[in-house]
Structures are given as C-alpha cells and as structure tokens.
C-alpha cells in the first residue's frame, strides 16, 4: 500500500520523527522544486505500508530555503540531507556535516534543483569550473596519515574515493566521497514521457537494470492504474531473479579475487558469464534492458520457459558444486569470519537493506510487499537471515538467495508454460500526480518517487539500496586492518554508480 500525506513543516518533521521512533524504516528525503518553492518528501516504510510525507518550503527573506534538519533525531537521514543540500540547495539547519556528497559546488554556483526545469541555469552549472576541495580530516595524533584510495580504481570499479585515516594498519576512520562521477540522473528524468523515463531508470545502476526498471514501472502503474497481464508479471520475476543470481556471483568472484584464489575466481566468473549469456539469449541484452515497460514487458521471451528452467538447472548445479568446495576452504573462511562486522543494533536502527541488512539480522525484503508474479510465488518467505553481521554472514545470505532465486525462476517457468493468453502489456492511460514504486534488487530495496505533470515526468527520485547502505560502510572497520578492506568492500556488494547519481 502507498500513501502520500501533505503537512505543514512543523507537523511534517514531528510525524517523521514519531514514525521512526515507532519502528518505521526511514527510506529517504528529497526535494522537488516549483519556481522558488521547494517541496520536501520523506519516505517511510513499515511492513506492507510505504508512505510519503510532504511539506512545502517557501523561500526565506533572502531567497534561500531551509528547514530544521532531521538527522539529529533520525541518523539514517544523514546522507540524504547532504544529497538534498547538494542537488536542491535546501539547507537542513542543524545538520552535523554538510560536506559535498553527490555534487561539489563552488560558492555562488547554482544547484541543479531537480523538479524545476531551468536549462539555462543547468548549463551554467555544467560549464562552471570547480576546484577540487580538500578531503576532510577527522583523526589526529602522531603517525596518523590519510591514505586516499581512488577515485580511479583498478579493474572495473566505479569512480569513488575512500579517505582512509590510519596510523599504519588499523582503520579508525573512513571518509567516503562519491561525487567524482555525478551523472545528473535526477535532471535526466525531467520532461521525459513515461515510456522514455524507463530508459534512464535502467541506467541508474547498470548491473541492476531490471530492478530499477521495475521500481519505475511500478510507480508509473500505481499512478496510471495499469495492471500488467499475468504472463508479463511472471516474465518480470524471471528476469529479476536471473539478475539477482548474476550479481551475487559477482560478489563471490570479488571475494575469491581478494583471497587470491585463482581457480574459484575463474569458476564463479564462468558461472556468472553463463548466467549473462542465458539472459542475453532470453531477451537480446546481457543486462535485461528493454524487457520491462510500463504496463508489462516489451516482447515475448526468445526462449521457451522449459528451456530457461533446464539451462538454469545446469548452471545452478555447477554453482552448488563449487560453492561446497569453497565453503570448506579454511584460509578463505578465516579471511571472512569476524571481518567487517556490522552490529545488528546499528543495522536495525539504520534500516539496512538486502544482504547487508539480512547478514545482520534485518529481515526486510521488498518482495514481501508483493508485486508482479511474487504474489503467487511465496517462496520468498524462506529469505535467509543471519545475525553474525560479518562478511561471512553476508556471503551465506547470498548463497541462500541464489537457491531461492533459482526456485522462484523454476516455479515462474512452470506457471508460464500453460498460460494461453499471449498478451504482454496492458494499455496505459496518462495521468498526472504522484506515486511510489519499489522492487528488490540484489543489493536490497529500490524505491522510486514519481511525479508527472502534463503527461511528462516532473520529478523522479531514484533511491538505490547502495545509496542507503553506503553510509554503514563507515562503521564496519572496528578491529580490522587495511588488508581486510577488499573483503569488506566486496561483501557489501554495492554499486557506486547507484550512489553517485
């Protein structure tokens, strides 16, 4: 169920704080602009309930906009309010640290103000020169130095900078600066038709194209009232779960690489490649792009359901054989056990998502707020949860999710075969308004807030699980040393493109 409530500013803040205190999960805050007025949107999740509390911020006497920050009472708002300040220029008064997060702006440089189409201001923003600010320093003392890791990384990592403050081996503090690759995603959605908006959604996090397309499509379908045919709903599940397996295998290969295990690294890389080729054979694109459309899917699958199920069974059998061998390797397990421990109480208070949260005892899965074919495939009730909180727990969660995903795909294929109705999309009647949509990516919940005016997108807030979980990366290095960093980073499985939006 989704809901949107408009409130005056004082009641808006009070309602958000009270709901979080009562156990609702804080899922984001962002601003939309209309001329000089900003509208704040706070997203909250509670069981099957997802809501948006909204309030208007008229400009102050000097033309600026501000409000009392949520962060002092809702710590999970810390990064969201920094991002809001970067993109919208709205000042959360009382925020403990307004360093640039997503976008480093020069004094006087205009903010992009998502939701307000002013291309002249945007051009001035794009072409103005910016001097790279020095990174913050939080740890002092003899022998302490700052080691910058990134923003350019080896391999295929996205651009991000970690400022590791260390006396040599321990990591007492870590600063994260993802703004080196800001892509202006929020502005790219503006003025697009719904059918074109899904093309941008697929590229917010390229490795989770299907999950983002689904979240966008669900928001659009909630707004327009379109209901995809049953065939389309089951095909969506198949693609979403194939994407999940591929991304979990990517995490496994990175963990094996960090441990220097060449054979498992090659084997699990082969398994992932086999999955990607199956996806390509099914739809014509290795990342499942152009499968999801508002109202259904874009085309009939190129493989019969029985063929998909048979090919996947072979791949999963090989994965399990190599998994069993890997999970008795003492040197590998020793590097993961106790490493990068995320305290379950911190995970719960922040509302940690996906395997990061489930590895610390947080049983949260957006598929339990059923969408598409998941309503008739209740196998997700078997979601794996581990309360150890370390890199090994997160890996065990991923193994369990691979098994569950394979079972979901098998059941979806079984149900898809006898369906005689060949319809793959429902008609979509344009409607103006606001709606929320979500899906469960391999990293966790993807949440979209969509506003349409005049038949085109006015504002689209694309909240990835990577953005929500990245803040917790600060807090998992207690007792660990520098050589543990690649294991902890890989075990989180974050996509930095979904952070630096």
KAGI-V153668 format. One record per residue. RES is the residue in three letters. SS is DSSP state (H for helix, E for strand, - for the rest). D_CENTER is the distance of its C-alpha to the mean C-alpha in whole Angstrom. Layout:
[[RES:SS:D_CENTER] [RES:SS:D_CENTER]]
//
This chain:
[[UNK:-:20] [UNK:E:19] [UNK:E:21] [UNK:E:22] [UNK:E:24] [UNK:E:26] [UNK:-:28] [UNK:-:30] [UNK:H:28] [UNK:H:30] [UNK:H:29] [UNK:H:25] [UNK:H:25] [UNK:H:27] [UNK:H:25] [UNK:H:22] [UNK:H:23] [UNK:H:25] [UNK:H:23] [UNK:H:21] [UNK:H:24] [UNK:-:24] [UNK:-:21] [UNK:-:19] [UNK:E:15] [UNK:E:14] [UNK:E:11] [UNK:E:12] [UNK:E:15] [UNK:E:15] [UNK:E:19] [UNK:E:20] [UNK:E:24] [UNK:E:27] [UNK:-:30] [UNK:-:30] [UNK:E:28] [UNK:E:25] [UNK:E:23] [UNK:E:21] [UNK:E:18] [UNK:E:17] [UNK:E:15] [UNK:E:16] [UNK:E:15] [UNK:E:18] [UNK:-:19] [UNK:-:19] [UNK:E:19] [UNK:E:16] [UNK:E:18] [UNK:E:18] [UNK:E:21] [UNK:E:22] [UNK:E:25] [UNK:E:27] [UNK:E:28] [UNK:-:31] [UNK:-:32] [UNK:-:34] [UNK:-:37] [UNK:-:36] [UNK:-:34] [UNK:-:30] [UNK:-:28] [UNK:E:27] [UNK:E:26] [UNK:E:27] [UNK:-:23] [UNK:-:21] [UNK:-:20] [UNK:-:24] [UNK:-:24] [UNK:-:20] [UNK:H:19] [UNK:H:15] [UNK:H:15] [UNK:H:16] [UNK:H:14] [UNK:H:13] [UNK:H:17] [UNK:H:17] [UNK:H:15] [UNK:H:17] [UNK:H:20] [UNK:H:19] [UNK:H:18] [UNK:H:21] [UNK:-:23] [UNK:-:23] [UNK:E:25] [UNK:E:24] [UNK:E:27] [UNK:-:27] [UNK:-:24] [UNK:-:24] [UNK:-:23] [UNK:-:22] [UNK:-:22] [UNK:-:20] [UNK:-:16] [UNK:-:15] [UNK:-:18] [UNK:-:22] [UNK:-:25] [UNK:-:28] [UNK:-:30] [UNK:-:31] [UNK:-:29] [UNK:-:27] [UNK:-:24] [UNK:-:22] [UNK:-:22] [UNK:-:19] [UNK:-:21] [UNK:-:24] [UNK:-:26] [UNK:-:28] [UNK:H:28] [UNK:H:31] [UNK:H:29] [UNK:H:26] [UNK:H:28] [UNK:H:30] [UNK:H:26] [UNK:H:26] [UNK:H:29] [UNK:-:30] [UNK:-:30] [UNK:-:28] [UNK:-:29] [UNK:-:27] [UNK:-:27] [UNK:-:28] [UNK:-:25] [UNK:-:26] [UNK:-:28] [UNK:-:28] [UNK:-:30] [UNK:-:34] [UNK:-:37] [UNK:-:39] [UNK:-:37] [UNK:-:34] [UNK:E:32] [UNK:E:29] [UNK:E:27] [UNK:E:25] [UNK:E:23] [UNK:-:21] [UNK:-:20] [UNK:-:22] [UNK:-:21] [UNK:-:23] [UNK:-:22] [UNK:-:19] [UNK:-:16] [UNK:-:15] [UNK:-:17] [UNK:-:16] [UNK:E:19] [UNK:E:19] [UNK:E:23] [UNK:E:24] [UNK:E:27] [UNK:E:29] [UNK:-:33] [UNK:-:33] [UNK:-:31] [UNK:E:29] [UNK:-:26] [UNK:-:27] [UNK:E:24] [UNK:E:21] [UNK:E:20] [UNK:E:17] [UNK:E:17] [UNK:-:14] [UNK:H:16] [UNK:H:18] [UNK:H:16] [UNK:-:16] [UNK:-:16] [UNK:-:16] [UNK:H:14] [UNK:H:15] [UNK:H:18] [UNK:H:18] [UNK:H:17] [UNK:-:20] [UNK:-:24] [UNK:-:22] [UNK:-:23] [UNK:H:21] [UNK:H:22] [UNK:H:21] [UNK:H:18] [UNK:H:16] [UNK:H:17] [UNK:H:15] [UNK:H:12] [UNK:-:12] [UNK:-:12] [UNK:-:9] [UNK:-:8] [UNK:H:11] [UNK:H:11] [UNK:H:8] [UNK:H:11] [UNK:H:12] [UNK:H:9] [UNK:H:8] [UNK:H:12] [UNK:H:13] [UNK:H:11] [UNK:H:13] [UNK:H:16] [UNK:H:16] [UNK:H:16] [UNK:H:19] [UNK:H:20] [UNK:H:20] [UNK:H:22] [UNK:H:24] [UNK:-:25] [UNK:-:25] [UNK:-:25] [UNK:-:24] [UNK:-:27] [UNK:H:27] [UNK:H:27] [UNK:H:24] [UNK:H:22] [UNK:H:23] [UNK:H:22] [UNK:H:18] [UNK:H:18] [UNK:H:20] [UNK:H:17] [UNK:H:14] [UNK:H:16] [UNK:H:17] [UNK:H:14] [UNK:H:13] [UNK:H:16] [UNK:H:16] [UNK:H:13] [UNK:H:14] [UNK:H:18] [UNK:H:16] [UNK:H:15] [UNK:H:19] [UNK:H:21] [UNK:H:19] [UNK:H:21] [UNK:H:24] [UNK:H:24] [UNK:H:24] [UNK:-:26] [UNK:-:29] [UNK:-:29] [UNK:H:30] [UNK:H:31] [UNK:H:28] [UNK:H:25] [UNK:H:27] [UNK:H:27] [UNK:H:24] [UNK:H:23] [UNK:H:26] [UNK:H:24] [UNK:H:21] [UNK:H:23] [UNK:H:25] [UNK:H:21] [UNK:H:21] [UNK:H:24] [UNK:H:24] [UNK:H:21] [UNK:H:23] [UNK:H:26] [UNK:H:25] [UNK:H:23] [UNK:-:25] [UNK:-:21] [UNK:-:20] [UNK:-:16] [UNK:-:17] [UNK:-:17] [UNK:-:20] [UNK:-:19] [UNK:E:18] [UNK:E:20] [UNK:-:20] [UNK:-:23] [UNK:E:22] [UNK:E:22] [UNK:-:24] [UNK:-:26] [UNK:-:28] [UNK:-:26] [UNK:-:29] [UNK:-:29] [UNK:-:31] [UNK:H:29] [UNK:H:32] [UNK:H:31] [UNK:H:27] [UNK:H:28] [UNK:H:31] [UNK:H:29] [UNK:H:26] [UNK:H:28] [UNK:H:30] [UNK:H:27] [UNK:H:25] [UNK:H:29] [UNK:H:29] [UNK:H:26] [UNK:H:27] [UNK:H:30] [UNK:H:29] [UNK:H:26] [UNK:H:29] [UNK:H:31] [UNK:H:28] [UNK:-:28] [UNK:-:32] [UNK:-:31] [UNK:H:32] [UNK:H:32] [UNK:H:28] [UNK:H:28] [UNK:H:29] [UNK:H:27] [UNK:H:24] [UNK:-:26] [UNK:-:25] [UNK:-:23] [UNK:-:20] [UNK:-:21] [UNK:-:18] [UNK:-:21] [UNK:H:20] [UNK:H:21] [UNK:H:19] [UNK:H:16] [UNK:H:17] [UNK:H:18] [UNK:H:15] [UNK:-:13] [UNK:-:11] [UNK:-:9] [UNK:H:9] [UNK:H:12] [UNK:H:12] [UNK:H:13] [UNK:H:15] [UNK:-:17] [UNK:-:18] [UNK:-:19] [UNK:-:16] [UNK:-:17] [UNK:-:14] [UNK:-:13] [UNK:H:12] [UNK:H:14] [UNK:H:17] [UNK:-:17] [UNK:-:18] [UNK:-:18] [UNK:H:19] [UNK:H:21] [UNK:H:20] [UNK:H:22] [UNK:H:25] [UNK:-:23] [UNK:H:23] [UNK:H:23] [UNK:H:19] [UNK:H:22] [UNK:H:22] [UNK:-:19] [UNK:-:19] [UNK:-:19] [UNK:-:21] [UNK:-:22] [UNK:-:23] [UNK:-:20] [UNK:-:20] [UNK:H:19] [UNK:H:21] [UNK:H:20] [UNK:H:17] [UNK:H:18] [UNK:H:20] [UNK:H:17] [UNK:H:16] [UNK:H:20] [UNK:H:20] [UNK:H:17] [UNK:H:19] [UNK:H:22] [UNK:H:20] [UNK:H:19] [UNK:H:22] [UNK:H:24] [UNK:H:22] [UNK:H:22] [UNK:H:26] [UNK:H:26] [UNK:H:25] [UNK:H:27] [UNK:H:30] [UNK:H:29] [UNK:H:29] [UNK:H:32] [UNK:-:35] [UNK:-:33] [UNK:-:36] [UNK:-:34] [UNK:-:33] [UNK:-:31] [UNK:-:27] [UNK:E:26] [UNK:-:27] [UNK:-:29] [UNK:-:27] [UNK:-:29] [UNK:-:27] [UNK:-:27] [UNK:-:26] [UNK:E:24] [UNK:E:21] [UNK:E:18] [UNK:E:15] [UNK:E:13] [UNK:E:10] [UNK:E:10] [UNK:E:9] [UNK:E:7] [UNK:-:9] [UNK:-:6] [UNK:E:6] [UNK:E:6] [UNK:E:5] [UNK:E:8] [UNK:E:10] [UNK:E:14] [UNK:E:16] [UNK:E:20] [UNK:E:22] [UNK:E:26] [UNK:-:29] [UNK:-:27] [UNK:E:24] [UNK:E:21] [UNK:E:22] [UNK:E:18] [UNK:E:15] [UNK:E:12] [UNK:E:8] [UNK:E:6] [UNK:-:2] [UNK:H:3] [UNK:H:4] [UNK:H:6] [UNK:H:7] [UNK:H:8] [UNK:H:10] [UNK:H:12] [UNK:H:14] [UNK:H:14] [UNK:H:17] [UNK:H:19] [UNK:-:19] [UNK:-:22] [UNK:-:25] [UNK:-:28] [UNK:-:26] [UNK:E:27] [UNK:H:26] [UNK:H:27] [UNK:H:24] [UNK:H:21] [UNK:H:20] [UNK:H:20] [UNK:H:18] [UNK:H:16] [UNK:H:16] [UNK:H:15] [UNK:H:12] [UNK:-:11] [UNK:-:8] [UNK:-:8] [UNK:H:9] [UNK:H:10] [UNK:H:6] [UNK:-:8] [UNK:-:11] [UNK:-:11]]
//
